[in-house]
Amino acid sequence: MQGCVTTIAGRSLVTQSAGRKERAATVGIGARLAAAREARRLSQDVVADLLGVSRVMVSHWERGQRRPSEHTLERLAAVYGVPLPVLVDVDVPLPGSSTVPGADLVALLFRDAQSGIDAAAEAGLQDFVRFLDAYADLLERLDLLDYALTQSPFSIRRGFSGRDDVRRKAEEVRDWLRLGLGPVGDLAGILDDAGITVYRTALGADLQRGVSGAFLNHPRLGMSIAVNVETTPGRQVFTIAHELAHALYHSQRDSQVVSYWGRQDEKERFADAWAGEFLVPEEGLRRASESLGIKSVTRADEAVHLQRLFGVSYGMMLVRLLQAKLLDEDTYEEIKGARPVALASALGYVVHPEEWRQDPARWRLERFPRRFIRALTAALRDERISPASAAAFTGLTVDEMAELMTPPTGDGDEAAEQEQREFAGVRQRAAAA
Amino acid sequence: MSASAPPPPDRPVVLDTVVVNYFLASGHIALLADLCGRPLLLPRSVFDPDEDDSGREEAMSELRRGLHLHRRRCEDDITPAELRDRSMRALPEFERLPELVASGMLRVVDLEPDELKVYADLRSAPFVKRFGLVAGLGPGEAAMLAICARRGWLPATDDTDAIRAATQLLPGVQPYRIRALLRLAIDRGLVDLARAQSIHQAMRDLGFWDKGTL
């Protein structure tokens, strides 16, 4: 590597003469990174998974062949539980245990998950806690940390014994949220208004080893839910409801629950059953079917209409139809293999790209709680936070933050038009049926 | 020299994401190089030519994240028309980033260990509270200021938090803002007023928030 010469207006300025020094620093940092990783007993594969880079890249960094950016070093420091200045200072011994703020909460979640989750899920849970801590800090500095649901208004001590009890519990929460019997709509937004934070993060694409969601009673933000963005939109809605069950009925005893594939204890079974009753109440389903002219579901497209109306997954709708005896076992077997997204598209529904293929990067500001977006937008417009700081906070781009400050002119109209088209479509289809 | 044009740089200038973003997206990166010197110096957090283009976005440098945003917006049917139009204009310029590094127009500056300590401070919300900020600086801004603080170089940024921090961290140093750079371009005869105004407007059409006039 050579020294760098910058030319300004015809004049040359030596900006860095110490190429050898630079290379030595890269090698020194690499050795330090390897030592920090080994001290945490993590493999290069796991670190690569946690950071979202290739294992080869981690190897290049540690061997001094590539230099990680400042931001990457910062993220590595978080993974190794070491402050950045300590990670890069060869004269300071690496600490034996984590000294990073928030590590206690992450440890609580990991303990709850035991060994049932993979590195990608661990990274997502770390991101969840990091976001909650930073969000609470931001709200405090903006004097906006005014309400949060820290205690459930419901108690599981009244006990539950079977489906009727689960249904009653789902109804009491619908009453509390004033939802009536119809489709829930924007559940994350409704919970946000009730003081429950919902945050979407990548918790692993491999659902056999990943995590669908998690609940944490955060010390300052209260009830908080993490949802895996690497699952389908319908599955995400189910996860939010499932974690809501933990928040409302299990938080008296457990301040955190991690939900992952294969976890089949009593709490999980209750949360699954409760989520179904909450999202698709039997009475509401009957009324919706009647209004669409469906006495009993005999075709996949009828189930798709109901699924889209309630905003849940096709699989879940079939289960609820079976439970409500609006679908018989033979028809279920016949239509369960249908391709609901293709069918919805053919029926004229607006299909979101996420329904075809899950891509965590496609979730932009929608990942965040509505209240957070409102606070951030106000702070940007009042110049209490700058676009670059806000971009760093959200992991998004400066352009997206600039759009929050000055929304593009046609944006709001287009969203409203799309909503109207969707609404008109459902009404037309209902009338036709 | 016009009254409001800043003095030309007498030391190396380090750029943050905001400045590169809008000069690049509007197709005027060469003008920026004429003003700030060749190669243009930027921290690795602003653009890392060595990183994996297929990794997770959160792991990417800031301009590469912008590149991916523009690619997605050009392809997605759900992107509102105005935003797609912006991305269609910006994308070809962002795709040139690796080539700009290879040709020597852009050069990455890595931070020394003592600069990384300053960087870590500037990223920390409790530390920057002393500058009146509510959140830590972005990685690109923090890295840029850390370099300037330790090497005495000059910052170029249009990020208000970075400017607030720079005023106290680098006493007597006026960061180069985009409008000031355009005034300097007029002053040095690189563009005339009408051309500078049209460049400024093009940047605003791409989302740049500056409401002032040249």
Interface residues (C-beta under 8 A of the other chain):
Chain A: C4 T6 T7 I8 A9 L13 T15 Q16 E22 A25 T26 G28 I29 L51 G52 V53 S54 M57 R66 R67 P68 S69 E70 H71 T72 L73 E74 R75 P83 L84 P85 V88 D89 V90 A134 D137 L138 R141 L142 A202 H352 P353 P360 A361 R362 A379 E383 R384 I385 S386 P387 A388 S389 A390 A391 A392 F393 G395 L396 T397 V398 D399 E400 A402 E403 M405 T406 P408 T409 G410 D411 E414 A415
Chain B: P8 P9 D10 R11 P12 V13 D16 T17 V18 N21 C36 G37 R38 P39 L41 P43 R44 S45 D48 D50 E51 D52 S54 G55 R56 E57 E58 A59 S61 E62 R65 G66 H68 L69 R72 D76 D77 I78 P80 A81 E82 L83 R86 R107 V109 D110 L111 E112 P113 L116 K117 Y119 A120 R123 A125 K129 L133 V134 A135 G136 L137 G138 P139 G140 E141 A142 A143 A146 W153 T157 D159 T160 D161 A162 R188 L206 G207 F208 W209
